[in-house]
Amino acid sequence: MQKDEARPKGVRERMRETIRAELTDAAVRLVREVGYAATTVSAIAAAVGVSERTFFRYFPSKEDAVLQATESLGSAVADALASRPADEAGLAAVRAAFDVAVDSVRAEPDRWALIIGLGQTEPALRRRHLQQQDLWVDALVAAAEQRAVDGGGATPSRLQCGVMMLAWERALVTCYERKDFSGVGEEFDVAVVEVRTFING
């Protein structure tokens, strides 16, 4: 087996992923039906047919369950960055990697509208969302460094990765305000230019 060949997932791992996805879907559904404040860990667990104790094996809080899409997407973007061609410029590679995020948002606009909307109104969720953005930056920097080690590609700085995250957040908020996520890729490109222009003075 090749070193970089994907290891097949075992039954237990697939089961864990299934339960985790069901808890996330239940959390999002309940927030839509009864509101964020009324959505409890107990209710989320009951909707999936598991105990609260089981819930906490998968998520430390209901915020994390609601925002699971953001967490998993950050890992996907980092993986995409790590696999970009070695001769591609650093920022160009990061932007190309974000196509994974663009496709995800376009595929599930209602879910992302809910996530961004809650981030505007719920302080606890906003705090967790910002923490996850920091984790995105950490993952992007680590992926960029690994890409440089593996193939000698240019490495974007932490500041540059942070700028891309600011632009991504701006694009999401703009699309939320317009109630249309179909142009999130184009808004992201516009936001990248705006943020870089602001920082460069």
Secondary structure, DSSP 8 states (H G I E B T S, - for coil): --TTS-----HHHHHHHHHHHHHHHHHHHHHHHH-TTT--HHHHHHHHT--HHHHHHH-SSHHHHHTHHHHHHHHHHHHHHHTS-TTS-HHHHHHHHTHHHHHHHHH-HHHHHHHHHHHHH-HHHHHHHHHHHHHHHHHHHHHHHHHHHHH------HHHHHHHHHHHHHHHHHHHHHT--TTHHHHHHHHHHHHHHHHH-
